[in-house]
Amino acid sequence: MTEREKMLKKVQTADFELIEANLYLDVYPYCNKALEYFYATREKANHLRNEYEEKYGPLTANSTKGDTWNWIDSPWPWKCEG
């Protein structure tokens, strides 16, 4: 597994944790422990995403910055090794 793939896996894991915390809070909105976990996980996910995008480029079209459309510079899914 390349360094890029390892970083992407960390981003995906943090995003999954964030979604799970979000779903839990939908059912238990007054759980302070879950809310603290959600905020900490959101911070972690944002940090990992920013770190990945600084090194490898945007993960989504919404992440494109600057005066160029660098979203297309990342490998397309069919160009990645399976």
N, C-alpha and C positions, 0 to 999 in steps of 0.2 A: 504494500500500500504506500503510495507516495505521500509526501508531506502535505500536499494540497488536499488529497483525499482524507487524510487524518483530520485536517482542520475543518473540512466540510462536514465530516461526521460529527465533530464537536458542536458545530452550529446547528445541525439537524437534531442532535440530542437535546440541546438547550431549548430549541423551539418546541420539541415534543413535550418537554417538562412544562413549558409555559402554557401550552394548550391544555394539558392535563390539570394544571393548577387553576386555569380559567374555568374549566368544566366543573371542578370541585366547588369553586366559589359560586357558580351558578346555582348549586344545590344548597350550599352552606355560606350564604353571603356575609354572615356575622362572625365567621371564624377568623379571629385576629391572627392566629398562627398561620393559617393558610394565606391570608392577605400578605403577611410579612414574607412568606415563602414566594408568593407570586412576584412581589416587588424585587426581591433578591434575584430570582430567576430571570426576570425581565432585564435587569441590569446586566446580568451575566450573558444573556443571549445577545443583547445589543452590543456589548463589548466584543464578543466573539465574532459577530457579524461584521462589525467595523474593522476588526483586525484582519479578517479574511479578505474583505473588499479592498483594503489598503494594499494588501499583498498580491491579490489575484484578480481584482476587478469586481464589478457589481454582480450580486447574486440575482437581482431582479431589475427590471427596467426602471422601477421607481428609485433605485439606488444610483442611477447615472448622475454624475456631477460634471461640472465644467462646461466647456463650449463645444464638446464633441460627443457623438453618440457612441460611447465605448461599450455599450451593452452587447454589441455584436462581436466584440473581440474575444469573448469567452468561448471555449469549445461548445459546439452544439451537441445535444445529447447523443446523436447518432455518430459523432466523431470521437466519443469517449470509448475507452476500452471497457468491455463488459465484464 
